[in-house]
Each structure stands twice: as C-alpha cells, then as structure tokens.
Amino acid sequence: MADYIFLIGPGGAGKSTVGKILSATLGYNLIDLDDEFCEKIMNIRDYIHSYGYGSYLEKNSALLEGLLNQRSGDNILFILSSGFLSTDIRSDIVDHNRKLINIHGFSVLLMPSRHYEEALECILDRQLNRGFSLVREREKEKFSLRFREYLDIGNLKIFSMEAPESIAYKIANQLGQRSAY
C-alpha cells in the first residue's frame, strides 16, 4: 500500500466522513487539507474573498507540498479540497497538483454516482445542508463544471451513496487487494 492516500472528489462527496473512518481502519494518520489551511493560513472563505480563488489554489498547493516534505515516511491519508484537482480556474497549479499526487501516493475518487443527475442531486442536498450558507445555483454550476473532470481522475474510483462505513470498508478492501500483488 502507498505511504500516502489522497481522497479526492467534490464537496459533499463524503471525503471527510469516510476519511476519518478509513484512516482509523488502516491505521493511517489523517490530514484534512481544508482544516490545515484554516489552522495555518486563514479561514478559506475569508482567504478567497480577500485574495481570490487562484491565490487560494496556489497557497493550498504549497501547503500540501510542505506537508508531504515534512511528513516523509509516515502513512497518511490526505483529504484534499474539492477544487484541488479541477482545472476550471488555474490549470497550471492543478497540473502541478496532479503530478504531486501521482508521485507521492494513491488517489481515491469519491463520487455518489457515475450518473450526472443522480450525483448532482446528492451533492447539492449535502452541500446545502452543511450550514455554510452556500447558494444552490453556484454549487450546481461548480459541480457541473467539474463533474466530467472528476470522472477522469483517481487511481481507484468509488461511486456510492451507501453509509460512510460501507464506503470506507470497500476502499480498505480494494486497497488490501491491491497491496497483495
């Protein structure tokens, strides 16, 4: 198994919830990149409002790179930000991020469904019920821009709306089968 596992996918896909269960199951340390950004730099919404999304992507990329360099040798499950690998804003940074992840570990895409409409409804429902005052049309637009791109990334792709424990078990099982070879 890779030293680093990266959970990727849209906001509302279940990365944080599944990540906590999966890291405990695998015995991996857990680092949520959004939490790290808020702790080490500033609140993400405030940062984006002050400096723009492109600058946020740049800072977020540098943050992950720094974490990878300082934690060498640890088994870590990273929960990546929803836009970390999406080229809708700064493809230069995203290309760098994709290379970084491919070099350092194994990525797992979480998506509620392969089918756009089904995935969209699930993501919108989850995102709008998180208490972040998100706007439905903006979340729909963001997901629509990124959906096809998400389907093209991830060494392992998990499409499921099952309970987080079931999803974490599936991932752990697949990672176990992969490392047996």
C-alpha positions as CSV (number, residue, x, y, z in Angstrom):
1,M,0.0,0.0,0.0
2,A,1.2,3.6,-0.7
3,D,2.5,5.7,2.2
4,Y,0.1,8.4,1.2
5,I,-3.5,8.0,0.2
6,F,-5.4,11.0,-1.2
7,L,-9.2,11.2,-1.1
8,I,-10.5,13.4,-3.9
9,G,-13.9,14.5,-5.1
10,P,-16.4,17.3,-5.0
11,G,-17.6,19.0,-1.8
12,G,-20.3,16.9,-0.3
13,A,-19.0,13.5,-1.6
14,G,-18.2,12.3,1.9
15,K,-14.4,12.7,1.9
16,S,-14.1,13.9,5.5
17,T,-16.6,11.4,7.0
18,V,-15.2,8.5,5.0
19,G,-11.6,9.7,5.5
20,K,-11.9,9.6,9.3
21,I,-13.3,6.0,9.3
22,L,-10.8,4.8,6.6
23,S,-7.8,6.3,8.4
24,A,-8.8,4.5,11.6
25,T,-9.4,1.3,9.8
26,L,-6.0,1.4,8.0
27,G,-4.1,2.8,11.0
28,Y,-3.1,5.9,9.0
29,N,-2.7,9.4,10.2
30,L,-5.3,11.8,8.9
31,I,-4.7,15.2,7.4
32,D,-7.7,17.2,6.1
33,L,-6.1,19.9,3.8
34,D,-9.1,22.3,4.4
35,D,-8.5,22.1,8.2
36,E,-4.8,22.6,7.8
37,F,-5.4,25.6,5.6
38,C,-7.7,27.2,8.2
39,E,-5.2,26.4,11.0
40,K,-2.0,27.5,9.3
41,I,-3.2,30.3,6.9
42,M,-6.7,31.5,7.5
43,N,-10.4,30.7,7.0
44,I,-10.8,29.5,3.4
45,R,-13.8,31.7,2.6
46,D,-12.1,34.8,4.0
47,Y,-8.9,34.0,2.1
48,I,-10.8,33.5,-1.2
49,H,-12.8,36.7,-0.6
50,S,-9.6,38.7,0.1
51,Y,-7.1,37.2,-2.4
52,G,-9.2,35.2,-5.0
53,Y,-9.5,31.6,-5.8
54,G,-6.4,31.4,-7.9
55,S,-4.3,32.6,-5.0
56,Y,-6.0,30.1,-2.7
57,L,-5.2,27.2,-5.1
58,E,-1.5,28.4,-5.1
59,K,-1.3,28.5,-1.3
60,N,-3.2,25.2,-0.9
61,S,-0.8,23.5,-3.3
62,A,2.2,24.9,-1.4
63,L,0.7,23.8,1.8
64,L,0.3,20.2,0.6
65,E,3.8,20.2,-0.8
66,G,5.2,21.4,2.6
67,L,3.2,18.7,4.4
68,L,4.5,16.0,2.1
69,N,8.1,17.1,2.6
70,Q,7.9,17.3,6.4
71,R,6.0,14.0,6.9
72,S,8.1,11.7,4.8
73,G,7.8,8.1,5.8
74,D,4.5,8.4,7.6
75,N,1.4,6.6,6.4
76,I,-1.0,9.4,5.9
77,L,-4.5,9.7,4.4
78,F,-5.0,13.2,3.0
79,I,-8.4,14.6,2.4
80,L,-8.0,17.1,-0.4
81,S,-10.0,20.2,-1.1
82,S,-12.8,19.8,-3.7
83,G,-11.1,22.1,-6.3
84,F,-7.6,20.8,-5.7
85,L,-7.5,18.8,-8.9
86,S,-10.0,20.8,-11.0
87,T,-8.7,22.9,-13.9
88,D,-11.7,25.4,-14.0
89,I,-9.6,28.2,-12.5
90,R,-5.8,27.6,-12.7
91,S,-4.8,24.7,-14.8
92,D,-1.1,25.3,-14.2
93,I,-1.4,24.8,-10.5
94,V,-3.8,21.8,-10.9
95,D,-1.4,20.1,-13.4
96,H,1.3,20.5,-10.7
97,N,-1.0,19.1,-8.0
98,R,-1.9,16.1,-10.1
99,K,1.8,15.3,-10.7
100,L,2.5,15.7,-7.0
101,I,-0.2,13.3,-6.0
102,N,0.8,10.7,-8.7
103,I,4.4,10.9,-7.5
104,H,3.6,10.6,-3.8
105,G,0.8,8.2,-3.4
106,F,-2.5,6.7,-4.5
107,S,-5.7,8.7,-5.1
108,V,-9.2,7.6,-4.4
109,L,-12.1,9.4,-6.0
110,L,-15.4,9.5,-4.0
111,M,-18.5,10.3,-6.0
112,P,-22.1,9.5,-5.2
113,S,-22.9,8.2,-8.7
114,R,-21.5,7.9,-12.2
115,H,-24.7,9.5,-13.4
116,Y,-24.6,13.3,-13.5
117,E,-28.2,14.0,-12.4
118,E,-28.1,11.5,-9.6
119,A,-24.7,12.7,-8.4
120,L,-25.7,16.4,-8.7
121,E,-28.8,15.9,-6.6
122,C,-26.9,14.1,-3.9
123,I,-24.1,16.7,-3.8
124,L,-26.5,19.6,-3.8
125,D,-28.5,18.1,-1.0
126,R,-25.4,17.5,1.1
127,Q,-23.7,20.8,0.4
128,L,-26.8,23.0,1.0
129,N,-27.5,21.2,4.3
130,R,-24.0,21.8,5.8
131,G,-24.8,25.2,7.3
132,F,-22.2,27.1,5.2
133,S,-24.8,29.4,3.6
134,L,-24.0,28.1,0.2
135,V,-26.0,29.2,-2.8
136,R,-27.7,26.4,-4.8
137,E,-27.0,27.8,-8.3
138,R,-23.4,28.5,-7.5
139,E,-22.9,24.9,-6.1
140,K,-24.7,23.5,-9.2
141,E,-22.5,25.5,-11.6
142,K,-19.3,24.4,-9.7
143,F,-20.3,20.7,-9.8
144,S,-21.4,20.9,-13.5
145,L,-18.0,22.4,-14.4
146,R,-16.1,19.7,-12.6
147,F,-18.1,16.5,-12.9
148,R,-16.6,15.1,-16.1
149,E,-13.1,16.1,-14.9
150,Y,-13.7,14.2,-11.6
151,L,-14.6,11.1,-13.5
152,D,-11.2,11.1,-15.2
153,I,-9.1,11.2,-12.1
154,G,-8.4,8.8,-9.3
155,N,-6.4,5.6,-9.2
156,L,-9.5,4.0,-7.5
157,K,-13.0,5.3,-8.2
158,I,-15.7,4.7,-5.7
159,F,-19.3,5.5,-6.8
160,S,-21.6,5.0,-3.9
161,M,-24.3,6.6,-1.7
162,E,-24.0,3.9,0.9
163,A,-23.2,4.6,4.6
164,P,-19.7,6.1,5.1
165,E,-18.7,2.9,7.0
166,S,-19.6,0.8,4.0
167,I,-17.7,3.0,1.6
168,A,-14.6,3.0,3.9
169,Y,-14.8,-0.8,4.1
170,K,-14.9,-1.0,0.3
171,I,-11.9,1.3,-0.1
172,A,-9.9,-0.6,2.6
173,N,-10.8,-3.9,0.9
174,Q,-9.7,-2.7,-2.5
175,L,-6.5,-1.2,-1.2
176,G,-5.8,-4.5,0.6
177,Q,-6.3,-6.5,-2.6
178,R,-4.1,-4.0,-4.5
179,S,-1.2,-4.4,-2.0
180,A,-1.4,-8.2,-2.1
181,Y,0.2,-8.2,-5.5
